[in-house]
Each structure stands twice: as structure tokens, then as C-alpha cells.
Amino acid sequence: MSERIVVALGGNALGNTPEEQLKLVQQTARTLVDLSEAGYQVVVGHGNGPQVGMINLAMEFSANNGGKTPFMPFPECGAMSQGYIG
């Protein structure tokens, strides 16, 4: 059985803008593929905090400024973020 490596990506590892996220994900993906091709089992985890905070702030702004959206609590924002990442 090959060795297993757990890679924990902090919430900031995926950047703060779509452009930054694309650049960072491409770089990270190359590293993960290299590890996999070297024979390691790779397990990836993600912190998700900044993304959940961004979603929460956007939903709150919309709810308070005529966007006709409900306020979303953090658990729901976390679920939204996980769905976006998936």
C-alpha cells in the first residue's frame, strides 16, 4: 500500500477573487497531481472560512439594501460555499 499524504488547504489557499482562485488552484492542482503520480494517496481538506465570510457579507448586504434576499446564517453560507467548491 502506498503512503498517504493529507494536504490541508487553509481558507486563503484558494484566493479571494475568481481570477486569483483560478491561478492558485492551477498551481495547487499541479502539485497534487505530481504527488499522486509519485505514488502517494492524496487526501485534500479545506478550511473554507474566508469564502463563508464573503458569502455571508454578500447575503447580508443584499438583504439590507433592497436585494430582496433573506439573511443567511453562517451554517447555510458554509453549505453554499461547499457546493460552490464541489
PyMOL Python script that loads the backbone (N, CA, C, O; Angstrom):
from pymol import cmd

cmd.read_pdbstr("""\
ATOM      1  N   MET A   1       0.848  -1.191   0.000  1.00  0.00           N
ATOM      2  CA  MET A   1       0.000   0.000   0.000  1.00  0.00           C
ATOM      3  C   MET A   1       0.885   1.242   0.000  1.00  0.00           C
ATOM      4  O   MET A   1       1.897   1.289   0.699  1.00  0.00           O
ATOM      5  N   SER A   2       0.505   2.239  -0.778  1.00  0.00           N
ATOM      6  CA  SER A   2       1.301   3.461  -0.867  1.00  0.00           C
ATOM      7  C   SER A   2       1.070   4.354   0.352  1.00  0.00           C
ATOM      8  O   SER A   2       0.090   4.211   1.083  1.00  0.00           O
ATOM      9  N   GLU A   3       2.003   5.273   0.539  1.00  0.00           N
ATOM     10  CA  GLU A   3       1.867   6.212   1.650  1.00  0.00           C
ATOM     11  C   GLU A   3       0.749   7.204   1.356  1.00  0.00           C
ATOM     12  O   GLU A   3       0.488   7.558   0.206  1.00  0.00           O
ATOM     13  N   ARG A   4       0.104   7.638   2.422  1.00  0.00           N
ATOM     14  CA  ARG A   4      -0.986   8.617   2.304  1.00  0.00           C
ATOM     15  C   ARG A   4      -0.488   9.966   2.787  1.00  0.00           C
ATOM     16  O   ARG A   4       0.153  10.067   3.833  1.00  0.00           O
ATOM     17  N   ILE A   5      -0.786  10.986   2.026  1.00  0.00           N
ATOM     18  CA  ILE A   5      -0.448  12.358   2.394  1.00  0.00           C
ATOM     19  C   ILE A   5      -1.751  13.136   2.540  1.00  0.00           C
ATOM     20  O   ILE A   5      -2.607  13.100   1.656  1.00  0.00           O
ATOM     21  N   VAL A   6      -1.894  13.834   3.656  1.00  0.00           N
ATOM     22  CA  VAL A   6      -3.055  14.694   3.870  1.00  0.00           C
ATOM     23  C   VAL A   6      -2.613  16.130   3.635  1.00  0.00           C
ATOM     24  O   VAL A   6      -1.691  16.626   4.283  1.00  0.00           O
ATOM     25  N   VAL A   7      -3.283  16.785   2.701  1.00  0.00           N
ATOM     26  CA  VAL A   7      -2.983  18.173   2.363  1.00  0.00           C
ATOM     27  C   VAL A   7      -4.129  19.022   2.892  1.00  0.00           C
ATOM     28  O   VAL A   7      -5.270  18.884   2.452  1.00  0.00           O
ATOM     29  N   ALA A   8      -3.819  19.900   3.840  1.00  0.00           N
ATOM     30  CA  ALA A   8      -4.836  20.789   4.408  1.00  0.00           C
ATOM     31  C   ALA A   8      -4.642  22.175   3.808  1.00  0.00           C
ATOM     32  O   ALA A   8      -3.676  22.869   4.122  1.00  0.00           O
ATOM     33  N   LEU A   9      -5.558  22.562   2.956  1.00  0.00           N
ATOM     34  CA  LEU A   9      -5.512  23.888   2.346  1.00  0.00           C
ATOM     35  C   LEU A   9      -6.292  24.845   3.234  1.00  0.00           C
ATOM     36  O   LEU A   9      -7.485  24.645   3.460  1.00  0.00           O
ATOM     37  N   GLY A  10      -5.640  25.873   3.735  1.00  0.00           N
ATOM     38  CA  GLY A  10      -6.344  26.872   4.524  1.00  0.00           C
ATOM     39  C   GLY A  10      -7.332  27.630   3.655  1.00  0.00           C
ATOM     40  O   GLY A  10      -7.238  27.606   2.428  1.00  0.00           O
ATOM     41  N   GLY A  11      -8.266  28.292   4.287  1.00  0.00           N
ATOM     42  CA  GLY A  11      -9.294  29.018   3.550  1.00  0.00           C
ATOM     43  C   GLY A  11      -8.748  30.035   2.575  1.00  0.00           C
ATOM     44  O   GLY A  11      -9.372  30.299   1.547  1.00  0.00           O
ATOM     45  N   ASN A  12      -7.586  30.616   2.876  1.00  0.00           N
ATOM     46  CA  ASN A  12      -6.988  31.605   1.982  1.00  0.00           C
ATOM     47  C   ASN A  12      -6.211  30.968   0.832  1.00  0.00           C
ATOM     48  O   ASN A  12      -5.752  31.676  -0.064  1.00  0.00           O
ATOM     49  N   ALA A  13      -6.058  29.651   0.844  1.00  0.00           N
ATOM     50  CA  ALA A  13      -5.276  28.969  -0.192  1.00  0.00           C
ATOM     51  C   ALA A  13      -5.924  29.072  -1.559  1.00  0.00           C
ATOM     52  O   ALA A  13      -5.248  28.908  -2.575  1.00  0.00           O
ATOM     53  N   LEU A  14      -7.219  29.340  -1.604  1.00  0.00           N
ATOM     54  CA  LEU A  14      -7.903  29.429  -2.890  1.00  0.00           C
ATOM     55  C   LEU A  14      -8.137  30.865  -3.340  1.00  0.00           C
ATOM     56  O   LEU A  14      -8.861  31.091  -4.310  1.00  0.00           O
ATOM     57  N   GLY A  15      -7.545  31.835  -2.663  1.00  0.00           N
ATOM     58  CA  GLY A  15      -7.629  33.215  -3.115  1.00  0.00           C
ATOM     59  C   GLY A  15      -8.924  33.905  -2.747  1.00  0.00           C
ATOM     60  O   GLY A  15      -9.802  33.329  -2.104  1.00  0.00           O
ATOM     61  N   ASN A  16      -9.020  35.160  -3.173  1.00  0.00           N
ATOM     62  CA  ASN A  16     -10.165  35.992  -2.814  1.00  0.00           C
ATOM     63  C   ASN A  16     -10.988  36.473  -3.996  1.00  0.00           C
ATOM     64  O   ASN A  16     -12.081  37.008  -3.809  1.00  0.00           O
ATOM     65  N   THR A  17     -10.485  36.293  -5.204  1.00  0.00           N
ATOM     66  CA  THR A  17     -11.233  36.690  -6.395  1.00  0.00           C
ATOM     67  C   THR A  17     -11.259  35.484  -7.341  1.00  0.00           C
ATOM     68  O   THR A  17     -10.416  34.594  -7.219  1.00  0.00           O
ATOM     69  N   PRO A  18     -12.201  35.439  -8.270  1.00  0.00           N
ATOM     70  CA  PRO A  18     -12.216  34.318  -9.221  1.00  0.00           C
ATOM     71  C   PRO A  18     -10.906  34.175  -9.994  1.00  0.00           C
ATOM     72  O   PRO A  18     -10.448  33.057 -10.234  1.00  0.00           O
ATOM     73  N   GLU A  19     -10.307  35.282 -10.381  1.00  0.00           N
ATOM     74  CA  GLU A  19      -9.056  35.228 -11.127  1.00  0.00           C
ATOM     75  C   GLU A  19      -7.929  34.657 -10.272  1.00  0.00           C
ATOM     76  O   GLU A  19      -7.153  33.817 -10.727  1.00  0.00           O
ATOM     77  N   GLU A  20      -7.851  35.124  -9.029  1.00  0.00           N
ATOM     78  CA  GLU A  20      -6.826  34.636  -8.103  1.00  0.00           C
ATOM     79  C   GLU A  20      -7.065  33.158  -7.784  1.00  0.00           C
ATOM     80  O   GLU A  20      -6.118  32.376  -7.691  1.00  0.00           O
ATOM     81  N   GLN A  21      -8.323  32.787  -7.621  1.00  0.00           N
ATOM     82  CA  GLN A  21      -8.644  31.391  -7.332  1.00  0.00           C
ATOM     83  C   GLN A  21      -8.200  30.479  -8.470  1.00  0.00           C
ATOM     84  O   GLN A  21      -7.628  29.417  -8.223  1.00  0.00           O
ATOM     85  N   LEU A  22      -8.456  30.876  -9.700  1.00  0.00           N
ATOM     86  CA  LEU A  22      -8.072  30.055 -10.849  1.00  0.00           C
ATOM     87  C   LEU A  22      -6.557  29.856 -10.894  1.00  0.00           C
ATOM     88  O   LEU A  22      -6.080  28.741 -11.105  1.00  0.00           O
ATOM     89  N   LYS A  23      -5.812  30.930 -10.697  1.00  0.00           N
ATOM     90  CA  LYS A  23      -4.353  30.849 -10.717  1.00  0.00           C
ATOM     91  C   LYS A  23      -3.846  29.925  -9.603  1.00  0.00           C
ATOM     92  O   LYS A  23      -3.013  29.053  -9.851  1.00  0.00           O
ATOM     93  N   LEU A  24      -4.342  30.115  -8.389  1.00  0.00           N
ATOM     94  CA  LEU A  24      -3.874  29.319  -7.256  1.00  0.00           C
ATOM     95  C   LEU A  24      -4.298  27.860  -7.368  1.00  0.00           C
ATOM     96  O   LEU A  24      -3.528  26.966  -7.018  1.00  0.00           O
ATOM     97  N   VAL A  25      -5.512  27.608  -7.852  1.00  0.00           N
ATOM     98  CA  VAL A  25      -5.981  26.231  -7.990  1.00  0.00           C
ATOM     99  C   VAL A  25      -5.157  25.487  -9.036  1.00  0.00           C
ATOM    100  O   VAL A  25      -4.843  24.311  -8.851  1.00  0.00           O
ATOM    101  N   GLN A  26      -4.804  26.156 -10.129  1.00  0.00           N
ATOM    102  CA  GLN A  26      -3.982  25.505 -11.148  1.00  0.00           C
ATOM    103  C   GLN A  26      -2.624  25.116 -10.582  1.00  0.00           C
ATOM    104  O   GLN A  26      -2.130  24.019 -10.842  1.00  0.00           O
ATOM    105  N   GLN A  27      -2.030  26.002  -9.820  1.00  0.00           N
ATOM    106  CA  GLN A  27      -0.730  25.738  -9.202  1.00  0.00           C
ATOM    107  C   GLN A  27      -0.840  24.595  -8.188  1.00  0.00           C
ATOM    108  O   GLN A  27      -0.004  23.692  -8.173  1.00  0.00           O
ATOM    109  N   THR A  28      -1.858  24.638  -7.356  1.00  0.00           N
ATOM    110  CA  THR A  28      -2.064  23.594  -6.350  1.00  0.00           C
ATOM    111  C   THR A  28      -2.355  22.253  -6.998  1.00  0.00           C
ATOM    112  O   THR A  28      -1.845  21.223  -6.557  1.00  0.00           O
ATOM    113  N   ALA A  29      -3.176  22.261  -8.048  1.00  0.00           N
ATOM    114  CA  ALA A  29      -3.528  21.020  -8.736  1.00  0.00           C
ATOM    115  C   ALA A  29      -2.292  20.353  -9.320  1.00  0.00           C
ATOM    116  O   ALA A  29      -2.165  19.129  -9.263  1.00  0.00           O
ATOM    117  N   ARG A  30      -1.379  21.142  -9.880  1.00  0.00           N
ATOM    118  CA  ARG A  30      -0.149  20.565 -10.446  1.00  0.00           C
ATOM    119  C   ARG A  30       0.641  19.825  -9.361  1.00  0.00           C
ATOM    120  O   ARG A  30       1.137  18.720  -9.584  1.00  0.00           O
ATOM    121  N   THR A  31       0.749  20.443  -8.199  1.00  0.00           N
ATOM    122  CA  THR A  31       1.476  19.822  -7.092  1.00  0.00           C
ATOM    123  C   THR A  31       0.788  18.535  -6.644  1.00  0.00           C
ATOM    124  O   THR A  31       1.453  17.530  -6.396  1.00  0.00           O
ATOM    125  N   LEU A  32      -0.546  18.562  -6.540  1.00  0.00           N
ATOM    126  CA  LEU A  32      -1.280  17.368  -6.120  1.00  0.00           C
ATOM    127  C   LEU A  32      -1.151  16.245  -7.149  1.00  0.00           C
ATOM    128  O   LEU A  32      -1.019  15.078  -6.779  1.00  0.00           O
ATOM    129  N   VAL A  33      -1.188  16.584  -8.419  1.00  0.00           N
ATOM    130  CA  VAL A  33      -1.013  15.574  -9.475  1.00  0.00           C
ATOM    131  C   VAL A  33       0.386  14.977  -9.389  1.00  0.00           C
ATOM    132  O   VAL A  33       0.547  13.763  -9.515  1.00  0.00           O
ATOM    133  N   ASP A  34       1.399  15.812  -9.175  1.00  0.00           N
ATOM    134  CA  ASP A  34       2.770  15.303  -9.043  1.00  0.00           C
ATOM    135  C   ASP A  34       2.884  14.307  -7.890  1.00  0.00           C
ATOM    136  O   ASP A  34       3.531  13.268  -8.023  1.00  0.00           O
ATOM    137  N   LEU A  35       2.257  14.627  -6.765  1.00  0.00           N
ATOM    138  CA  LEU A  35       2.278  13.712  -5.615  1.00  0.00           C
ATOM    139  C   LEU A  35       1.584  12.400  -5.951  1.00  0.00           C
ATOM    140  O   LEU A  35       2.075  11.325  -5.607  1.00  0.00           O
ATOM    141  N   SER A  36       0.458  12.489  -6.613  1.00  0.00           N
ATOM    142  CA  SER A  36      -0.295  11.296  -7.000  1.00  0.00           C
ATOM    143  C   SER A  36       0.505  10.442  -7.972  1.00  0.00           C
ATOM    144  O   SER A  36       0.572   9.222  -7.826  1.00  0.00           O
ATOM    145  N   GLU A  37       1.110  11.084  -8.961  1.00  0.00           N
ATOM    146  CA  GLU A  37       1.906  10.356  -9.945  1.00  0.00           C
ATOM    147  C   GLU A  37       3.151   9.727  -9.324  1.00  0.00           C
ATOM    148  O   GLU A  37       3.682   8.745  -9.842  1.00  0.00           O
ATOM    149  N   ALA A  38       3.618  10.304  -8.201  1.00  0.00           N
ATOM    150  CA  ALA A  38       4.765   9.736  -7.487  1.00  0.00           C
ATOM    151  C   ALA A  38       4.354   8.532  -6.643  1.00  0.00           C
ATOM    152  O   ALA A  38       5.193   7.903  -5.998  1.00  0.00           O
ATOM    153  N   GLY A  39       3.051   8.214  -6.649  1.00  0.00           N
ATOM    154  CA  GLY A  39       2.580   7.023  -5.954  1.00  0.00           C
ATOM    155  C   GLY A  39       1.927   7.246  -4.606  1.00  0.00           C
ATOM    156  O   GLY A  39       1.557   6.283  -3.935  1.00  0.00           O
ATOM    157  N   TYR A  40       1.777   8.496  -4.196  1.00  0.00           N
ATOM    158  CA  TYR A  40       1.126   8.787  -2.918  1.00  0.00           C
ATOM    159  C   TYR A  40      -0.392   8.784  -3.062  1.00  0.00           C
ATOM    160  O   TYR A  40      -0.933   9.142  -4.108  1.00  0.00           O
ATOM    161  N   GLN A  41      -1.064   8.373  -1.991  1.00  0.00           N
ATOM    162  CA  GLN A  41      -2.511   8.576  -1.896  1.00  0.00           C
ATOM    163  C   GLN A  41      -2.696   9.975  -1.317  1.00  0.00           C
ATOM    164  O   GLN A  41      -2.188  10.266  -0.234  1.00  0.00           O
ATOM    165  N   VAL A  42      -3.410  10.835  -2.017  1.00  0.00           N
ATOM    166  CA  VAL A  42      -3.541  12.232  -1.604  1.00  0.00           C
ATOM    167  C   VAL A  42      -4.959  12.490  -1.102  1.00  0.00           C
ATOM    168  O   VAL A  42      -5.938  12.220  -1.798  1.00  0.00           O
ATOM    169  N   VAL A  43      -5.051  13.019   0.121  1.00  0.00           N
ATOM    170  CA  VAL A  43      -6.327  13.405   0.715  1.00  0.00           C
ATOM    171  C   VAL A  43      -6.279  14.919   0.919  1.00  0.00           C
ATOM    172  O   VAL A  43      -5.331  15.438   1.508  1.00  0.00           O
ATOM    173  N   VAL A  44      -7.303  15.628   0.431  1.00  0.00           N
ATOM    174  CA  VAL A  44      -7.306  17.091   0.493  1.00  0.00           C
ATOM    175  C   VAL A  44      -8.437  17.568   1.401  1.00  0.00           C
ATOM    176  O   VAL A  44      -9.579  17.128   1.272  1.00  0.00           O
ATOM    177  N   GLY A  45      -8.105  18.470   2.316  1.00  0.00           N
ATOM    178  CA  GLY A  45      -9.097  19.132   3.170  1.00  0.00           C
ATOM    179  C   GLY A  45      -8.994  20.631   2.959  1.00  0.00           C
ATOM    180  O   GLY A  45      -7.967  21.129   2.497  1.00  0.00           O
ATOM    181  N   HIS A  46     -10.054  21.349   3.296  1.00  0.00           N
ATOM    182  CA  HIS A  46     -10.088  22.794   3.055  1.00  0.00           C
ATOM    183  C   HIS A  46     -10.747  23.508   4.220  1.00  0.00           C
ATOM    184  O   HIS A  46     -11.783  23.062   4.714  1.00  0.00           O
ATOM    185  N   GLY A  47     -10.157  24.613   4.666  1.00  0.00           N
ATOM    186  CA  GLY A  47     -10.673  25.363   5.802  1.00  0.00           C
ATOM    187  C   GLY A  47     -11.955  26.119   5.534  1.00  0.00           C
ATOM    188  O   GLY A  47     -12.864  26.083   6.363  1.00  0.00           O
ATOM    189  N   ASN A  48     -12.062  26.803   4.406  1.00  0.00           N
ATOM    190  CA  ASN A  48     -13.312  27.402   3.942  1.00  0.00           C
ATOM    191  C   ASN A  48     -13.756  28.695   4.631  1.00  0.00           C
ATOM    192  O   ASN A  48     -14.748  29.291   4.212  1.00  0.00           O
ATOM    193  N   GLY A  49     -13.062  29.139   5.658  1.00  0.00           N
ATOM    194  CA  GLY A  49     -13.513  30.295   6.426  1.00  0.00           C
ATOM    195  C   GLY A  49     -13.698  31.576   5.628  1.00  0.00           C
ATOM    196  O   GLY A  49     -14.781  32.159   5.682  1.00  0.00           O
ATOM    197  N   PRO A  50     -12.692  32.044   4.888  1.00  0.00           N
ATOM    198  CA  PRO A  50     -12.856  33.304   4.155  1.00  0.00           C
ATOM    199  C   PRO A  50     -13.988  33.261   3.137  1.00  0.00           C
ATOM    200  O   PRO A  50     -14.688  34.254   2.941  1.00  0.00           O
ATOM    201  N   GLN A  51     -14.168  32.116   2.488  1.00  0.00           N
ATOM    202  CA  GLN A  51     -15.230  32.009   1.489  1.00  0.00           C
ATOM    203  C   GLN A  51     -16.606  32.106   2.155  1.00  0.00           C
ATOM    204  O   GLN A  51     -17.504  32.766   1.633  1.00  0.00           O
ATOM    205  N   VAL A  52     -16.769  31.454   3.298  1.00  0.00           N
ATOM    206  CA  VAL A  52     -18.045  31.526   4.022  1.00  0.00           C
ATOM    207  C   VAL A  52     -18.300  32.962   4.474  1.00  0.00           C
ATOM    208  O   VAL A  52     -19.428  33.449   4.386  1.00  0.00           O
ATOM    209  N   GLY A  53     -17.271  33.635   4.953  1.00  0.00           N
ATOM    210  CA  GLY A  53     -17.413  35.024   5.372  1.00  0.00           C
ATOM    211  C   GLY A  53     -17.816  35.930   4.228  1.00  0.00           C
ATOM    212  O   GLY A  53     -18.654  36.817   4.393  1.00  0.00           O
ATOM    213  N   MET A  54     -17.210  35.704   3.048  1.00  0.00           N
ATOM    214  CA  MET A  54     -17.554  36.510   1.872  1.00  0.00           C
ATOM    215  C   MET A  54     -19.017  36.316   1.476  1.00  0.00           C
ATOM    216  O   MET A  54     -19.724  37.282   1.189  1.00  0.00           O
ATOM    217  N   ILE A  55     -19.459  35.068   1.465  1.00  0.00           N
ATOM    218  CA  ILE A  55     -20.855  34.776   1.117  1.00  0.00           C
ATOM    219  C   ILE A  55     -21.786  35.414   2.137  1.00  0.00           C
ATOM    220  O   ILE A  55     -22.806  35.999   1.770  1.00  0.00           O
ATOM    221  N   ASN A  56     -21.441  35.306   3.415  1.00  0.00           N
ATOM    222  CA  ASN A  56     -22.281  35.871   4.474  1.00  0.00           C
ATOM    223  C   ASN A  56     -22.394  37.380   4.329  1.00  0.00           C
ATOM    224  O   ASN A  56     -23.488  37.932   4.457  1.00  0.00           O
ATOM    225  N   LEU A  57     -21.282  38.055   4.065  1.00  0.00           N
ATOM    226  CA  LEU A  57     -21.319  39.507   3.891  1.00  0.00           C
ATOM    227  C   LEU A  57     -22.147  39.906   2.674  1.00  0.00           C
ATOM    228  O   LEU A  57     -22.898  40.880   2.726  1.00  0.00           O
ATOM    229  N   ALA A  58     -22.014  39.160   1.582  1.00  0.00           N
ATOM    230  CA  ALA A  58     -22.785  39.473   0.370  1.00  0.00           C
ATOM    231  C   ALA A  58     -24.273  39.290   0.617  1.00  0.00           C
ATOM    232  O   ALA A  58     -25.080  40.116   0.190  1.00  0.00           O
ATOM    233  N   MET A  59     -24.642  38.216   1.301  1.00  0.00           N
ATOM    234  CA  MET A  59     -26.060  37.967   1.580  1.00  0.00           C
ATOM    235  C   MET A  59     -26.615  39.034   2.532  1.00  0.00           C
ATOM    236  O   MET A  59     -27.741  39.500   2.359  1.00  0.00           O
ATOM    237  N   GLU A  60     -25.827  39.410   3.526  1.00  0.00           N
ATOM    238  CA  GLU A  60     -26.265  40.446   4.463  1.00  0.00           C
ATOM    239  C   GLU A  60     -26.425  41.787   3.740  1.00  0.00           C
ATOM    240  O   GLU A  60     -27.408  42.496   3.959  1.00  0.00           O
ATOM    241  N   PHE A  61     -25.469  42.133   2.886  1.00  0.00           N
ATOM    242  CA  PHE A  61     -25.554  43.381   2.126  1.00  0.00           C
ATOM    243  C   PHE A  61     -26.811  43.392   1.266  1.00  0.00           C
ATOM    244  O   PHE A  61     -27.546  44.379   1.238  1.00  0.00           O
ATOM    245  N   SER A  62     -27.051  42.303   0.573  1.00  0.00           N
ATOM    246  CA  SER A  62     -28.225  42.216  -0.293  1.00  0.00           C
ATOM    247  C   SER A  62     -29.515  42.330   0.517  1.00  0.00           C
ATOM    248  O   SER A  62     -30.435  43.048   0.127  1.00  0.00           O
ATOM    249  N   ALA A  63     -29.581  41.622   1.643  1.00  0.00           N
ATOM    250  CA  ALA A  63     -30.788  41.644   2.481  1.00  0.00           C
ATOM    251  C   ALA A  63     -31.068  43.038   3.031  1.00  0.00           C
ATOM    252  O   ALA A  63     -32.226  43.424   3.187  1.00  0.00           O
ATOM    253  N   ASN A  64     -30.007  43.794   3.326  1.00  0.00           N
ATOM    254  CA  ASN A  64     -30.171  45.115   3.933  1.00  0.00           C
ATOM    255  C   ASN A  64     -30.241  46.265   2.929  1.00  0.00           C
ATOM    256  O   ASN A  64     -30.440  47.415   3.321  1.00  0.00           O
ATOM    257  N   ASN A  65     -30.079  45.964   1.632  1.00  0.00           N
ATOM    258  CA  ASN A  65     -30.024  47.034   0.636  1.00  0.00           C
ATOM    259  C   ASN A  65     -30.958  46.792  -0.542  1.00  0.00           C
ATOM    260  O   ASN A  65     -30.622  47.103  -1.685  1.00  0.00           O
ATOM    261  N   GLY A  66     -32.121  46.241  -0.259  1.00  0.00           N
ATOM    262  CA  GLY A  66     -33.147  46.115  -1.288  1.00  0.00           C
ATOM    263  C   GLY A  66     -32.968  44.955  -2.248  1.00  0.00           C
ATOM    264  O   GLY A  66     -33.614  44.923  -3.295  1.00  0.00           O
ATOM    265  N   GLY A  67     -32.111  44.007  -1.919  1.00  0.00           N
ATOM    266  CA  GLY A  67     -31.882  42.879  -2.821  1.00  0.00           C
ATOM    267  C   GLY A  67     -32.960  41.816  -2.768  1.00  0.00           C
ATOM    268  O   GLY A  67     -32.947  40.866  -3.551  1.00  0.00           O
ATOM    269  N   LYS A  68     -33.895  41.977  -1.842  1.00  0.00           N
ATOM    270  CA  LYS A  68     -34.996  41.026  -1.680  1.00  0.00           C
ATOM    271  C   LYS A  68     -34.504  39.598  -1.446  1.00  0.00           C
ATOM    272  O   LYS A  68     -35.131  38.635  -1.887  1.00  0.00           O
ATOM    273  N   THR A  69     -33.377  39.475  -0.749  1.00  0.00           N
ATOM    274  CA  THR A  69     -32.874  38.161  -0.360  1.00  0.00           C
ATOM    275  C   THR A  69     -32.936  38.065   1.159  1.00  0.00           C
ATOM    276  O   THR A  69     -32.778  39.074   1.846  1.00  0.00           O
ATOM    277  N   PRO A  70     -33.161  36.879   1.687  1.00  0.00           N
ATOM    278  CA  PRO A  70     -33.185  36.731   3.136  1.00  0.00           C
ATOM    279  C   PRO A  70     -31.763  36.763   3.698  1.00  0.00           C
ATOM    280  O   PRO A  70     -30.790  36.491   2.995  1.00  0.00           O
ATOM    281  N   PHE A  71     -31.672  37.100   4.976  1.00  0.00           N
ATOM    282  CA  PHE A  71     -30.391  36.984   5.667  1.00  0.00           C
ATOM    283  C   PHE A  71     -30.048  35.504   5.782  1.00  0.00           C
ATOM    284  O   PHE A  71     -30.914  34.698   6.121  1.00  0.00           O
ATOM    285  N   MET A  72     -28.803  35.134   5.508  1.00  0.00           N
ATOM    286  CA  MET A  72     -28.371  33.737   5.584  1.00  0.00           C
ATOM    287  C   MET A  72     -27.409  33.553   6.757  1.00  0.00           C
ATOM    288  O   MET A  72     -26.364  34.204   6.797  1.00  0.00           O
ATOM    289  N   PRO A  73     -27.735  32.694   7.699  1.00  0.00           N
ATOM    290  CA  PRO A  73     -26.817  32.407   8.806  1.00  0.00           C
ATOM    291  C   PRO A  73     -25.571  31.665   8.311  1.00  0.00           C
ATOM    292  O   PRO A  73     -25.561  31.128   7.204  1.00  0.00           O
ATOM    293  N   PHE A  74     -24.529  31.641   9.134  1.00  0.00           N
ATOM    294  CA  PHE A  74     -23.263  31.024   8.756  1.00  0.00           C
ATOM    295  C   PHE A  74     -23.384  29.565   8.320  1.00  0.00           C
ATOM    296  O   PHE A  74     -22.743  29.194   7.337  1.00  0.00           O
ATOM    297  N   PRO A  75     -24.171  28.708   8.995  1.00  0.00           N
ATOM    298  CA  PRO A  75     -24.236  27.311   8.535  1.00  0.00           C
ATOM    299  C   PRO A  75     -24.714  27.189   7.082  1.00  0.00           C
ATOM    300  O   PRO A  75     -24.181  26.386   6.315  1.00  0.00           O
ATOM    301  N   GLU A  76     -25.708  27.978   6.714  1.00  0.00           N
ATOM    302  CA  GLU A  76     -26.200  27.945   5.345  1.00  0.00           C
ATOM    303  C   GLU A  76     -25.151  28.489   4.372  1.00  0.00           C
ATOM    304  O   GLU A  76     -25.001  27.976   3.263  1.00  0.00           O
ATOM    305  N   CYS A  77     -24.428  29.527   4.793  1.00  0.00           N
ATOM    306  CA  CYS A  77     -23.357  30.075   3.952  1.00  0.00           C
ATOM    307  C   CYS A  77     -22.243  29.039   3.782  1.00  0.00           C
ATOM    308  O   CYS A  77     -21.646  28.937   2.711  1.00  0.00           O
ATOM    309  N   GLY A  78     -21.966  28.276   4.836  1.00  0.00           N
ATOM    310  CA  GLY A  78     -20.981  27.200   4.742  1.00  0.00           C
ATOM    311  C   GLY A  78     -21.409  26.153   3.735  1.00  0.00           C
ATOM    312  O   GLY A  78     -20.594  25.687   2.939  1.00  0.00           O
ATOM    313  N   ALA A  79     -22.671  25.779   3.759  1.00  0.00           N
ATOM    314  CA  ALA A  79     -23.186  24.797   2.806  1.00  0.00           C
ATOM    315  C   ALA A  79     -23.108  25.340   1.383  1.00  0.00           C
ATOM    316  O   ALA A  79     -22.777  24.604   0.453  1.00  0.00           O
ATOM    317  N   MET A  80     -23.414  26.630   1.211  1.00  0.00           N
ATOM    318  CA  MET A  80     -23.323  27.230  -0.124  1.00  0.00           C
ATOM    319  C   MET A  80     -21.882  27.182  -0.631  1.00  0.00           C
ATOM    320  O   MET A  80     -21.638  26.853  -1.792  1.00  0.00           O
ATOM    321  N   SER A  81     -20.945  27.506   0.229  1.00  0.00           N
ATOM    322  CA  SER A  81     -19.536  27.506  -0.153  1.00  0.00           C
ATOM    323  C   SER A  81     -19.079  26.103  -0.537  1.00  0.00           C
ATOM    324  O   SER A  81     -18.363  25.939  -1.525  1.00  0.00           O
ATOM    325  N   GLN A  82     -19.476  25.104   0.215  1.00  0.00           N
ATOM    326  CA  GLN A  82     -19.092  23.730  -0.104  1.00  0.00           C
ATOM    327  C   GLN A  82     -19.670  23.312  -1.446  1.00  0.00           C
ATOM    328  O   GLN A  82     -19.012  22.619  -2.223  1.00  0.00           O
ATOM    329  N   GLY A  83     -20.891  23.727  -1.717  1.00  0.00           N
ATOM    330  CA  GLY A  83     -21.490  23.418  -3.004  1.00  0.00           C
ATOM    331  C   GLY A  83     -20.752  24.082  -4.150  1.00  0.00           C
ATOM    332  O   GLY A  83     -20.564  23.472  -5.203  1.00  0.00           O
ATOM    333  N   TYR A  84     -20.328  25.339  -3.957  1.00  0.00           N
ATOM    334  CA  TYR A  84     -19.580  26.047  -4.992  1.00  0.00           C
ATOM    335  C   TYR A  84     -18.243  25.347  -5.261  1.00  0.00           C
ATOM    336  O   TYR A  84     -17.839  25.193  -6.414  1.00  0.00           O
ATOM    337  N   ILE A  85     -17.562  24.928  -4.193  1.00  0.00           N
ATOM    338  CA  ILE A  85     -16.262  24.257  -4.345  1.00  0.00           C
ATOM    339  C   ILE A  85     -16.450  22.921  -5.047  1.00  0.00           C
ATOM    340  O   ILE A  85     -15.640  22.540  -5.892  1.00  0.00           O
ATOM    341  N   GLY A  86     -17.534  22.198  -4.694  1.00  0.00           N
ATOM    342  CA  GLY A  86     -17.805  20.895  -5.299  1.00  0.00           C
ATOM    343  C   GLY A  86     -18.056  21.028  -6.772  1.00  0.00           C
ATOM    344  O   GLY A  86     -18.302  20.030  -7.449  1.00  0.00           O
TER     345      GLY A  86
END
""", "prot")
cmd.dss("prot")
cmd.show_as("cartoon", "prot")
cmd.util.cbc("prot")
cmd.orient("prot")
